[in-house]
Amino acid sequence: MASAIKPSDFNHIPFTTHFKSMKKVFIGLLISVSLYTAHAQKNSTAPVITRYMLFTGTIDKYPVTFHLYQINNEFSACYYYNSAEEPIDLSGKMDKDHYLKLNHNSGEDDILETIEGPFKDSTFSGTWSAKGKMLPFRITRKKDTSSLVFDYIWTKGSKKISQKHEYDPDELSYEAAVVWPTATSQQSAANLIREIIRSEFNNSSKEDIGKILIRQKNEVLNAVKKEDDTQTCEFNATVHIEYRNARLLTLCTSKYAYNIGAAHGYNSNSYSCIDLINNRKLNITDVLDTLAGRQSLQTLMQQKIRKLYNVGANENISAYLFSDSIPLSNNFLLTTRGIEFNYNPYAIGPYAMGIISIYIPFKEISTYLKPEFKQLIGMQ
């Protein structure tokens, strides 16, 4: 067996969590196990299994938290080492013998790490491997006893269409997987969370998310092609929980859309960070003193970009991105240990760079954290 390695040896692999994969991976999170079939395709005869399982355990000797999600035999996961809380995405399939293999991919779809082994409802164990190293892992299912419980709502559909041009698609498709607070959730922020999720689908009603998704699916599948070729022929969306404890919730909405006639599709991530104690969505100014720390934060962001891209000290960052200055984004992920700034394609760089994410541990910027935010996350 390989000698033990520290999380720092593999928790900051270039192009891992910093550059999200362009693959259209549908990740859904919920806090209690849920079987939801009402929004599956009507012509499907096989039962649909969608569920979330919260697991905790270790990779070698290092404590980890896993959010594991299932749609039939397709699995996805978001996990992090408890010492760093920097989310890492995984995806894969379970075979008929219940052997599950999950991979974490780079922006170029290279496999950077693999977690695999026999999967059971209460345990998942086997090996973690990356960069030629292999370690044992074992995680067990954790019962959630919180007052904020989530269902996992999934819908999918497709429709054949005639091709007018050689490169036109031959079908329209729609798929969405969304976490949704249950009607029995007693947490005071449940309604705020529902409003935030609805807004991600441009809906301000009080409807259940299932009705919203089905209506949007029908709009995509029954749309009439416009003269300017702007008809959406493929749309995928997920809303999942990136991080959660009793005080803080971070939701991530991932979308991919492709229009007929377009040169390429467009994917994006949008984050919503929710203060569960004070029932509010956090803006960047609620977290950081951006005025006092602007110059220091800019310098730190440039250092992170140079490390991620291997940009030399004498090179200009603008040789890779649109500018040498990296603006602070209000599209960010929060944990109790760090913040990750998210930049969608064209925000600071060309489309080919994909989604750019820069993670900064709070210990590097603690001077500029707002006192109220420090109190919220229990930071001394």
N, C-alpha and C positions, 0 to 999 in steps of 0.2 A: 504493500500500500504506500502511496505517496506520503511524504512527510507533510505534517500539518502546515497550512499557510494561513496567514491572517486575512481578515476581510479586506484590508487595504490592498492586498496583493491582487484581488480580482474584482473589487467593488467599483473601481474606476477605470475599467477597460475602455480605451478610446472607441468612440462611436457605439457605445452600448446604450445606456440610458440617455445619453446626451443627444443622440440623433435617432429619433423614433423611426422604426421600420416603415417603409412605404407599403408593406403588405397590408391587405385589407383584413385585419384580424378583428373579429367581433368579440369584445370582452364585456361581460356583464357581471355586476356584483350585486349580491344581496346578502342580508345578514342572517336570515333563516332559510332552511332548505325549502325550496318551492317547486312544485310541479305545476306547470302552466301550459295548458293545451288550447285554451279558448281562442288564441290568436294565431294558431298555426294555419297552414294552408288548408283550405276546406277540402281539397281533393286528396289529402294525405290520410292514409288508413292506419299507419303505424303510430303508436303513442309517442308524443314528444316529451322528452325529458329536459327540463331546464332547471338548474339549481346552482346555488352558491354554497361553498363550504369554507369556513374559516379554520385554518390549521396553524398550529404553532409547534416548534421543535428546534432542531439544530441541523446545520451543515457542519460536519465534523464537531467541533466544540462550540461553534458560534450560534447563538440564539437567532432564530428567524421567525418571521410572520408571513404566512401564505394566505392570499385570497384566491381561491380556486373556483373556476366557473365552468359549467358544463352545458352544452347544447347537443344532446344525443351523444355521439362518440367524439365530438369536437371539444377540446378543452383549451382554456386559456388561464393565465394566472398573473397576478401581480404580487411580487414578494420583495421583502427587504430584510437586511440585517438590522436587528434591533439597535445596534450600536450606532448606525448611520442613518437609518430610515430613508434611504435613497431608493425609490421604487425601480424595480427591474421587471420588464414584461416578458412573459413566456407564452408559447402556444404549441399545440400538438394534438395528437390523436391517441385514443385508447383502442387497442386491438380486441379481438373477440375473447382473448384469454385474460383480459383486464390488465394488460401491461401498458402502462402509460409512459409516453416519451414526450417531454417538453423541451423546446429549444428557445434560446434567446438569440435574436438575429441583429446584425448591424443594419445600417441604412442601405447597405448593398446586398442584404439578405445572406451575408456570411454568418454561419453558426458560430457564436462566441462562447456559449456555454450550453450544457445539456443536463437535464435532471430526468432520471428515468428509473422505473421499477414497478413492482406490482402495486396496483391501486385498489384499496378497499374503502368502504364508506367512512370508516373511522381512522384508517391509517394509510400512509403513503410513504414508502421507504425504498431505498436503493442507493444509487450513486449520483453524485454531482461531478461533472468534469468540465474543465476549461483550460486552455493553454497547455495541454499535455499533462495536467494534474488531475487526479481523481480522489474524491473524498466521499465518505459515507454520509447519508442524510436520512433522517427519520422525523416525520411530522405527524401529529395526531390531531384529530378534529376537536375544536374547542366549542363548547356550547355558549351561545350568545344569550345573555340575560338582560340586555339593555332595553330601554323603553322606545327605542327607534329601530323598527324592524322593516326590512325591505323585501318586496317581491321582485321577481325578475321577469320582465315582460318581453316576449320575443315574437316577431312576425316576419314572414318572408313570402315573396311571391315573384313570379316571372311571367312574361307573355311574349310569344313569338310575333315578330313583325317582318314585313317585307323589306328587303334591301333595295334602295334606289341607287346607291353608289357602291363601288367595290369595297370600300372600307367602312361602310355603315355596319353597325352591329345587327345581329339577326334576332335579338330579343331585348325587351325591357326587363329590368330587375330591381328589386327593392328588398332590403333587409335591415332590421333594426332590433337592438337588444338594449333594454333600458331598466335601470333600478328604479324602484318606486316605493315610497313609504306606504306601508299597509294602512288600512282604515283604522286598525286598532292601535297604531303607534301613538304613544302618549307624550312623546317629546314635543316641546313647545315649538321647535323649528320645523316640524314636519310640513306644515303648510308652506313655509318659505321655500323648502326644498322642492316641493311640488311645483311652485311657481317658477323657480329657476329652471327646472327640467322642461316645463311647458315652453318657456321662452326660448329654449334651444331649438324648439321645433316651430318657432314663430307663432305660438298659440297663447292667448291671454285668457282663455276660458277657464272654467272650473271643472272641465271634463277629466275623466280618468284617462291616463296616458294610453291605455289600450285602444280606446276609440280614436284618439288623435293619430296614433300610428297606422291604424287600419285605413282611416280616411286619407292620410298622406300616401300610403301604399297604392290605394286605388287611383289617386290623382296621377301618380307616376306611371302606372300601368295602363291607364286609359287616356293619357294626354295625347293631344293631336299635335303633330309636328308643325312647328312654326316656320315661317318663310326664312327667318334668319338662322335656322338650324340650332336654336337654343334649347331644344327639347332634351330633358334629362333622360338618358337611357339606362343609367346605372346609379343607384343611390344606396349608400350603406351608412349606418350611424350606430353608435353605442354611447350610452351614458353609464359610466362605471365609477366606483369608489376607488380613488387612488390612495387615500389615507384616511384613517378614522381612529379617534379615541373618544372619550366621554365629553371632551371639550371642543374638538376640532374635526371638521369633515371637509375633505377635498374631493370634489367631483371632477371627472374629466369627460368631456363630450368629444368624441372622435367622429369625423365625417369624411366621406369620400363621395365625390360626384363626378360623373362624366357625361358631357353633352354630345349629342350626335354632331359630328363634324369637327369637334375640338381636337387640337393637337395632342392633348393628354388630359387625364383627369386631374382633380384637385383634392388634396386631403388636408385636414386641419385638426388641431387639438385646441379645445377651449376649456379653461379651468375655472371652477367656482369654489372659493374657499369660504366656509361657513363657520362662524362663531356660534357654537351650539349653546353656550351659556347666555349670551346676550341677544340671540336670535337675529343675526345680521350677516350679510355678505361682506367680506373684507376686501377693501381696496388696498393698493400698494402703500398708500399714505397711512393706513391703519396699522401697517406692519413696520415700515421703515420711516425714519426721518430723512426723506429724500433730499431736503434742502441742505441740511448740515452734512450729509454723507455723500452728496452727488459726485464730487470729484473723486473721493476714495472708492466709491462703488464703480465708477466708470473705469478707473485704473484696474480694479480687481477683475471686472468683466473682460477687459482687454487681455489680461494675463490668462484668464480661463480659455478664451478663444485661441490664443497663441498655443496653449498646451494641447487643446483639442485638435487643432489643425497642423500642429508642428510648424508653426510660423516662426521663422528665425527672428532674432532680436533686431536685425537690420532690414527686415522685410516689413512692408506696409500691410496691415490687415485688409485694406481696401483692394489688395490684389486677389482676395478671396471673397470678400463680402462687398456691400455697396459703399461702406464708409469705414474709416478707422475708428469711429466712435460708435459704441454699442449702447443704444438707449435702454433705459429701464422699462420693462414691459409690465403692463397691468394684467397681462395674461400669465399667471404664475401658479405654481403648485406649492402647497405648504405641508410640512410635517412639523413635529415638535423639535426637530433637529436641523432643519434647513429649508431653503427656498430654491425653487427651480424656475427660472425665467424661460418662457416658451415663445418662440418666434416661428410663425407659420411661413410657408413658401412665399417669397417675394417681400417679406417684412424687412429683412436685413440682408438677404442674399438671394441669388438666383434660384429658380425652381429646382434645378438639379441638386441643390444642397439639401432639399427636403425640409423637414421640421427640425429646427435647431433648438436644443434645450441646454441651458447652462445651470448647473446645480452649485449652490454655495452653502456650505455648512454655516449655521448661525454663529459658531465659535469664531469665524473669521470676520463677522460683521456685528458682533454683539453690541458694540458702542452705538450703533445707529438703530437698534431695535427700539420701538416705542415701549415705554414702561407698561402700558395697558396690555400690549401683546405678550410681553414677557410674563406678565401675571397669568394671562390666559393659558399659555402653554406650560406653566409651572417652571419657568426658567429662572434660576437664582441670579 
